[in-house]
Amino acid sequence: MNDARQTREGIRIHEPQDFEGMRAAGRLAAQILDEVGPLVHPGATTGALDDFIRNRVEELGAVSATIGYRGYQHASCISVNHVVCHGIPGEKILSEGDILNIDVTVIVDGWYGDSSRMYVAGKPSVKSKRLVQVTHDSLMKGIEAVRPGATFGDIGFAIQSYVEANRMSVVRDFCGHGLGRVFHAPPNVLHFGRPGKGPVLEEGMFFTIEPMVNLGRPETKVLADDWTAVTRDKSLSAQFEHSIGVTADGCEIFTLSPGGLFYPDFN
């Protein structure tokens, strides 16, 4: 582990055989996110959703990366409406039209699979649906920018320019991150930036892209629990996250939904 090649920015370059470990971890995280979807409805509590996730992680022979992480005690983060990220599951009851992000990270044979996606309780409002759509599409535009020789600034620019063209804002206080056999590692993957800036992408880099997009302004604040981040202006926020690996000619998404359910069904 310690003698593996790293860039001068400290970004680990993984070997071809490491991709299989990430596929297994990513697939399991995505499977759990598929399975929790039918439980999201008005009247459900975020705590019940987390209980289901905790039990499924255990039943599938994996380990939750978040339970015990810096004192956190849940198998997921569940962020509802104006919560940007790191929402703590509990007694909150979902109401008709609520949008929520569920973020799950699992460990499978030492490899970390990290993904989040949006869900809706009942029918979303027109503005909620549009926010979710733009956020999803911004992630995919960021992923399209990934290839050896591109830069992390190219990824951020692809996301930021698309979001701002749709009159929304990109959160700047949180970012994606490297991962592999660790939960968080270099680089910080910013969801804004300038083309050609930042470290150069190389085959074998593993990291998340996870843009958070607000209907209003980008500023956030963290509540007294030291976890929950909310929009300062109380505007709605959405997020999608994939774990990816840089390949010879682009990238591989490790956390694709087995059931094709990554984007919510609004029908």
C-alpha positions as CSV (number, residue, x, y, z in Angstrom):
1,M,0.0,0.0,0.0
2,N,2.6,2.5,1.1
3,D,4.9,2.1,-2.0
4,A,2.0,2.6,-4.5
5,R,2.6,5.4,-7.0
6,Q,1.1,8.7,-6.1
7,T,1.1,12.0,-7.9
8,R,2.9,15.0,-6.5
9,E,-0.5,16.1,-5.1
10,G,-0.7,12.9,-3.1
11,I,-3.4,11.2,-5.4
12,R,-3.0,7.5,-5.4
13,I,-2.7,5.7,-8.8
14,H,-4.4,2.3,-8.5
15,E,-3.6,-0.8,-10.4
16,P,-5.9,-2.5,-13.0
17,Q,-6.8,-5.3,-10.6
18,D,-8.1,-2.7,-8.1
19,F,-11.0,-1.9,-10.3
20,E,-12.7,-5.1,-9.5
21,G,-12.7,-4.3,-5.8
22,M,-14.3,-1.0,-6.4
23,R,-16.9,-2.6,-8.7
24,A,-18.0,-4.9,-6.0
25,A,-18.3,-2.2,-3.4
26,G,-20.0,0.3,-5.7
27,R,-22.4,-2.3,-6.9
28,L,-23.5,-3.1,-3.3
29,A,-24.0,0.5,-2.4
30,A,-26.1,1.0,-5.5
31,Q,-28.1,-2.1,-4.8
32,I,-29.0,-0.8,-1.3
33,L,-30.0,2.6,-2.7
34,D,-32.3,0.7,-5.3
35,E,-33.9,-1.3,-2.5
36,V,-34.6,1.6,-0.2
37,G,-36.5,3.5,-2.8
38,P,-40.0,1.9,-2.4
39,L,-39.8,2.8,1.3
40,V,-39.7,6.5,0.6
41,H,-43.2,7.8,0.9
42,P,-45.2,10.4,2.9
43,G,-45.5,9.2,6.5
44,A,-42.1,7.4,6.5
45,T,-39.5,8.5,8.9
46,T,-35.9,9.0,8.0
47,G,-34.9,6.8,10.9
48,A,-36.9,3.9,9.5
49,L,-35.1,4.3,6.1
50,D,-31.7,4.3,7.9
51,D,-32.7,1.2,9.9
52,F,-33.5,-0.6,6.6
53,I,-30.1,0.4,5.2
54,R,-28.2,-0.6,8.3
55,N,-29.9,-4.1,8.2
56,R,-29.3,-4.6,4.5
57,V,-25.6,-3.7,4.8
58,E,-25.2,-6.3,7.4
59,E,-27.3,-8.9,5.6
60,L,-25.2,-8.5,2.5
61,G,-22.0,-9.1,4.3
62,A,-20.6,-5.6,4.1
63,V,-19.7,-3.0,6.7
64,S,-21.1,0.5,7.0
65,A,-18.3,3.1,6.6
66,T,-20.3,5.8,8.4
67,I,-21.2,4.1,11.6
68,G,-18.5,5.2,14.0
69,Y,-16.9,7.6,11.6
70,R,-16.0,10.7,13.6
71,G,-18.6,9.6,16.1
72,Y,-21.5,9.3,13.6
73,Q,-23.9,6.6,14.5
74,H,-26.0,5.9,11.3
75,A,-25.6,3.9,8.2
76,S,-26.7,6.7,5.9
77,C,-27.0,10.5,5.7
78,I,-30.6,11.6,4.7
79,S,-30.9,15.2,3.7
80,V,-34.4,16.5,3.2
81,N,-35.5,19.7,1.2
82,H,-33.2,22.5,2.3
83,V,-30.6,20.2,3.9
84,V,-27.6,20.2,1.7
85,C,-25.8,17.2,3.0
86,H,-25.0,15.1,6.2
87,G,-28.6,15.1,7.4
88,I,-28.9,12.8,10.4
89,P,-31.7,10.2,10.2
90,G,-34.2,10.2,13.0
91,E,-37.8,10.9,13.9
92,K,-38.5,13.3,11.0
93,I,-41.7,12.3,9.1
94,L,-41.6,12.8,5.3
95,S,-44.4,14.9,3.9
96,E,-46.0,14.9,0.5
97,G,-43.6,16.5,-2.1
98,D,-40.5,16.3,0.1
99,I,-37.3,15.7,-1.8
100,L,-34.4,13.9,-0.1
101,N,-30.9,12.7,-0.8
102,I,-29.8,9.4,0.7
103,D,-26.1,8.9,0.9
104,V,-24.6,5.4,1.6
105,T,-21.0,4.2,1.9
106,V,-20.2,0.5,2.3
107,I,-16.9,-1.4,2.7
108,V,-16.6,-4.7,0.8
109,D,-13.3,-6.6,1.2
110,G,-11.6,-3.4,2.2
111,W,-12.9,-1.3,-0.7
112,Y,-15.2,1.7,-0.3
113,G,-18.4,2.2,-2.3
114,D,-19.9,5.6,-2.0
115,S,-23.0,6.9,-3.7
116,S,-26.0,9.1,-3.1
117,R,-29.1,9.9,-5.1
118,M,-32.4,11.8,-4.8
119,Y,-35.8,10.5,-3.9
120,V,-39.2,12.1,-3.6
121,A,-42.0,11.4,-1.2
122,G,-45.2,11.4,-3.3
123,K,-45.2,14.0,-6.1
124,P,-42.6,16.7,-6.3
125,S,-43.4,20.3,-7.1
126,V,-42.4,21.6,-10.6
127,K,-39.4,23.5,-9.1
128,S,-38.3,20.5,-7.1
129,K,-38.4,18.3,-10.2
130,R,-36.4,20.8,-12.2
131,L,-33.8,21.1,-9.4
132,V,-33.4,17.3,-9.2
133,Q,-33.1,17.1,-13.0
134,V,-30.5,19.8,-13.3
135,T,-28.4,18.3,-10.4
136,H,-28.5,14.9,-12.0
137,D,-27.5,16.2,-15.4
138,S,-24.7,18.3,-13.9
139,L,-23.1,15.2,-12.4
140,M,-23.3,13.4,-15.7
141,K,-21.7,16.4,-17.4
142,G,-18.9,16.3,-14.9
143,I,-18.4,12.6,-15.5
144,E,-18.3,13.2,-19.2
145,A,-15.2,15.5,-18.7
146,V,-13.2,12.7,-17.0
147,R,-10.4,11.3,-19.2
148,P,-6.6,11.0,-18.8
149,G,-5.0,14.4,-19.6
150,A,-8.0,16.4,-18.5
151,T,-7.9,18.3,-15.2
152,F,-10.1,18.5,-12.2
153,G,-10.8,22.1,-13.1
154,D,-12.4,20.8,-16.3
155,I,-14.8,18.6,-14.2
156,G,-15.7,21.6,-12.0
157,F,-16.2,23.9,-14.9
158,A,-18.5,21.4,-16.7
159,I,-20.7,21.2,-13.6
160,Q,-20.7,24.9,-12.7
161,S,-21.3,26.2,-16.1
162,Y,-24.3,23.9,-16.6
163,V,-25.9,24.7,-13.2
164,E,-25.4,28.4,-13.5
165,A,-26.9,28.4,-17.1
166,N,-30.0,27.0,-15.4
167,R,-30.1,29.8,-12.9
168,M,-29.1,27.7,-9.9
169,S,-26.0,27.7,-7.8
170,V,-23.3,25.1,-6.9
171,V,-22.4,24.6,-3.3
172,R,-18.7,25.4,-2.7
173,D,-18.4,24.4,1.0
174,F,-18.4,20.6,0.2
175,C,-16.7,18.6,-2.5
176,G,-16.0,15.1,-3.8
177,H,-13.0,13.2,-2.7
178,G,-10.6,10.4,-3.5
179,L,-11.4,6.9,-2.2
180,G,-10.4,3.3,-2.6
181,R,-9.2,1.4,0.4
182,V,-9.8,4.6,2.4
183,F,-13.0,6.6,2.9
184,H,-11.5,10.0,2.1
185,A,-8.2,10.8,0.4
186,P,-6.8,13.4,-2.1
187,P,-7.9,15.0,-4.3
188,N,-10.7,17.3,-3.3
189,V,-13.0,17.2,-6.2
190,L,-14.5,20.7,-6.5
191,H,-17.8,21.2,-8.4
192,F,-16.7,24.6,-9.8
193,G,-13.6,25.6,-11.5
194,R,-11.7,26.8,-14.6
195,P,-10.7,24.7,-17.6
196,G,-7.2,23.4,-17.5
197,K,-6.7,24.2,-13.8
198,G,-6.0,21.7,-11.0
199,P,-4.3,18.3,-11.0
200,V,-4.2,16.3,-14.2
201,L,-6.3,13.2,-14.4
202,E,-4.4,9.9,-14.8
203,E,-5.6,6.3,-15.4
204,G,-6.1,4.6,-12.1
205,M,-7.4,7.5,-10.1
206,F,-10.5,6.7,-8.0
207,F,-12.8,9.5,-6.7
208,T,-16.3,10.7,-6.2
209,I,-18.1,13.4,-8.0
210,E,-21.1,14.6,-6.0
211,P,-22.4,18.1,-6.9
212,M,-24.8,19.8,-4.5
213,V,-27.0,22.3,-6.2
214,N,-29.3,25.0,-4.6
215,L,-32.3,26.7,-6.1
216,G,-31.2,29.8,-4.4
217,R,-27.8,31.1,-3.3
218,P,-24.8,28.7,-2.7
219,E,-24.1,29.6,0.9
220,T,-24.5,27.0,3.6
221,K,-24.3,26.7,7.4
222,V,-23.8,23.7,9.7
223,L,-26.3,23.3,12.5
224,A,-25.4,22.8,16.2
225,D,-25.2,19.0,15.8
226,D,-22.0,19.6,13.8
227,W,-23.2,17.5,10.9
228,T,-26.3,18.8,9.2
229,A,-25.5,21.4,6.5
230,V,-28.4,23.6,5.3
231,T,-28.9,26.4,2.8
232,R,-28.6,29.8,4.4
233,D,-31.5,31.1,2.5
234,K,-33.7,28.1,3.1
235,S,-33.8,27.3,-0.6
236,L,-34.2,23.7,-1.8
237,S,-31.0,21.7,-2.4
238,A,-30.3,18.5,-4.3
239,Q,-27.3,16.1,-4.8
240,F,-26.2,13.1,-6.8
241,E,-23.0,11.1,-6.3
242,H,-21.1,8.5,-8.2
243,S,-17.8,6.8,-7.4
244,I,-15.7,6.5,-10.5
245,G,-12.3,5.3,-11.8
246,V,-10.3,6.9,-14.6
247,T,-9.7,4.5,-17.4
248,A,-7.4,4.6,-20.5
249,D,-10.0,6.5,-22.5
250,G,-12.5,7.9,-20.1
251,C,-13.9,6.6,-16.8
252,E,-15.9,3.7,-15.3
253,I,-18.8,4.4,-12.9
254,F,-18.6,2.0,-10.1
255,T,-22.0,2.9,-8.5
256,L,-24.4,2.4,-11.4
257,S,-27.9,1.4,-10.3
258,P,-28.5,-2.3,-11.0
259,G,-32.2,-1.5,-11.6
260,G,-31.6,1.6,-13.6
261,L,-33.1,3.6,-10.7
262,F,-30.4,6.2,-10.2
263,Y,-32.7,9.0,-11.3
264,P,-36.1,9.0,-9.5
265,D,-39.3,8.0,-11.2
266,F,-41.6,11.0,-11.0
267,N,-44.5,9.2,-12.7
